[in-house]
Amino acid sequence: MSTQLEVLQNALATALGDRVTTVVALGEVTLTVKAADYYAVMQTLRDDATLHFEQLIDLCGVDYSTYGEGTWDGLRFAVVSHLLSVKHNWRVRVRVFAPDDDMPVVASVMPIWRAVNWYEREAFDLLGILFEGHNDLRRILTDYGFVGHPFRKDFPVSGYVEMRYDEAQKRVIYQPVTIEPRELIPRVIREEKYGMK
């Protein structure tokens, strides 16, 4: 008798063939797909009756530039999706790498799962990953005038600009970040022979 995980692996191999690389770890299946095959594979995962992944649970962007303490030598940006089949009670993770590190672009899967709208916008906003075919790709968490993508590993922790209210101008202004060095541990000054009696 085969386990549910083996049934899922066989169904994935039959439906997707060599378009994906499959890894099973800790009882979870991860599919890695090339960007050129991404949309077609996602469509198959939803429409194939033996798979029937009708729900996209999550989608996020990943920056691998510092992965493995900087030993990573593959492509920098990836999009990772988690799919659920309620009918078959199984899950799968799908990872696709953007082929160009300077301009990371992958296909949008909004025509397949409408719920992915905000997830793709978040990956665009925070990591700068573009989704080809997305009809409303704009920032969702940062300000419209925000410069850069804050979840990229090379983005400065303090950012590039800061926002503050200027009492003289009676409005919010943006200015370059000004960080003054400070000690995080308070300095304690004790009198001579403190605690001695």
Secondary structure, DSSP 4 states (H G I P E B T S, - for coil): ---HHHHHHHHHHHHHGGGEEEEEETTEEEEEE-GGGHHHHHHHHHH-TTT---EEEEEEEEE-TTHHHHT--S-SEEEEEEEEETTTTEEEEEEEE-S-SSS-EEE--TTT-GGGHHHHHHHHHHH--EEET-TT---SSS-TT--S-TTSTTS-TT-SEEEEEETTTTEEEEEE-------SS------TTTT--
